[in-house]
Amino acid sequence: MTSGVILSGDSLVLQRVRRRRAGEYKCSASNPLATVLSAPVHLRIRYKPECLTSPTTYFIYDKPINVTCTVSSHPPVRAVHWQWNSSSDVIKTQHVNQPTERLSTQLTVYPIETFEDRLLSCWAVNEMGRQPLACGFSIKVAEMPLPLSSCRLANITASSLSLTCQRPHVATTGTTLYRAEVGHMAPVVWP
């Protein structure tokens, strides 16, 4: 009874119902001759949308990227809204035509000329209300890698080879060499 479950005769009473109590319920009756099980009763708990996507960092350089937002809710989501955290304006609203209790939607993000990192959020709405905690994404500008130079082949056999290249000096001591062996690439730092 302290957990809100009360059995009274042939009745089951659930109090302070939380989502973990959702599911299929059956009752059984027994006598010396047999035990019978009832048809299942499905208990569904209504709740506002919630984010199923972990906070994610996306990297963007010169091509658009797709950011994926996944939410769950009951009843199903009606719309998903996207917003840059530096603005109070909703940049896109996606209305859901085929409701489902688990929804993944994407927003295409294009590079911008200022080359600055940005924060993006999405949230969903169902008939219970707005998602209380938005899904968050970090959009970071990726730097173009520096070209490699002075590449040399070595240890050439019928099934493998070694390729060693230098990367231009970048505010560190020494030179970074990249050694590639058929299907593997690992940096080797020389002092």
N, C-alpha and C positions, 0 to 999 in steps of 0.2 A: 504493500500500500504506500510506503514511503516513496517509491519510485513512480507512483501514479498508475499502477496496474491493480485493478480490483476485479476479483472473480466472485460473482454473486449468483448462485444457482446455475442456470444455463446461460448467463450473460458475462461478457467481458467488457469492462469499462477501462478506457485509457484516458488518463488526465494529463494535462500539460504535454500534449503530444508534440514531439520534435520530429525532424525529418528522418532520423535513424529508425523510427518506428514504422515508416512506410514499408509496404510490402504485401505479401500474401498471407492471409490468416485462414486457418481451418480449425474446426473443432471435431472432436471424436467422442463417440459414445460406446461404452463397453458393457457387456453382461456376460454371464458364463458361456453363452453360445457363440458370441462373435464381437468384433470391434468394427465399427463403421466410421468412415471419415466423410465430413461434409464437403460440398463444393467450396472452392476457395472464394474468399471475399478479398478484394483488392483495396487496400488503404493507400490513398495518394495524398500527399501533403503539399499544399500550395505554398510557393515562396517566390520572392523577387529574384530576378536573374542574378547569377553569380559568375565570376570569372573562373574559367578552367585553364586559362593560359598563364603560365608563370611569367613574371616580369622578364622581358626578353630584350636583348640588344641586337639591333640590325646595323649592318655596315653598308654605306652607300657611297659610290664614287661618281661615275658618269652615266650610269644607266638606272632606270627606275627599278624599284624593288617592291615586292608584295608583302605587306604586313598582315599576319593572320590573327584574328581575335576569335576566341572560342568561349562560349558561355553556356550555362545550363539554367533551366527554369521550369516551373510548372505553375500556371499554364504556360504554353509556349510563348516565345518572344514575338513581339509585334514589329519592333524596329531596333536597329543598332545605330548609334551615333558616334562620330569620330570628331576629335578636337585636338588641336595643338595646344600644349599647356601654356604657351606664351600668348594665347588669344582666348577671348571669351566666346568667340563665334564657333558654332558647329560647322565643320568643313564639309561633312557629308552625312546624310541620313539614308540608311538602307532599310526600306520597308520589306518585311518578310511575307511572302505570298503563300508559302507552304510551311505552316508552323511545325516546328519540331522542338522537343525538349532539350536537345543538345544542338547548338548551331555554331558553325564556323563560317566566318565571313572575312573577306580580304579588302584591303585598301591599297591602291597603288600609290607609292610615294615617289616623287620626282626629285632629282637633285636641284638644289637652289644655288644661285650665284654667290651667296655670302659664305658658303662652305662652313657653316656652323652646325654644331651638334644640337639636336632638338628632342623634345619629349612629346610623345603622342599618347593619347588615351582613347579608349572606346568603352561604351557602356550600352546596355540593352534595357528595353522597357517591355513589361508584360502587363496584364490587367491588374496585377498586385502592386505595380509601381515601378519606379526607376531602380536600377541596380545600385546598391548603396556604396560599393567600392569599385571604381572603374579599373579596367585592365590597363596596365602601363607598359609603354615601350620606349626604348631609347634608340634614337636614330643617330648614329655616329658617322662622321665623314671619314672615309678610309683614304689613306694617303697612297698615291701612286708609288709602287716600289721602284727603287733605283735600278737601273740596268746592270746586269752582270757583265764582267769583262774578263779578258785573259783566260778563256776556257781552254782546258787541255784534256785530251783523252789519254787514258793510261790503262794498263792491265787488260788489254783487249783479248778476249777468248771467244770461242764459238758461241757461248751462252751468256756472257756478261761483259761489262766494260765499266770503267770508272771515269767520271767526268768531274773535273775540278774547276771551279770558277771563282773569281774574286768579285766582291761587292765594293764599290767605292767607299772610301773612308767617311764614316758618319759619326762625328763627335764621340768616338770611342777609341781606345788605344788598340793598335793591332789591326789586322785584316781578317775579315770573315770569309772563309772559304766554304763553298758548298760542294759536297761530294755526292754524286748520284750514282747509284748502282741499280741497274735494271729494276725499275719499279719502286726504288727507295730513294729518299733525298733527306739528308740530315746535315745541319750546319756543323762545321768544324772550325773553332776559333783558334787562331795562331797568335801568340803574343808578339 
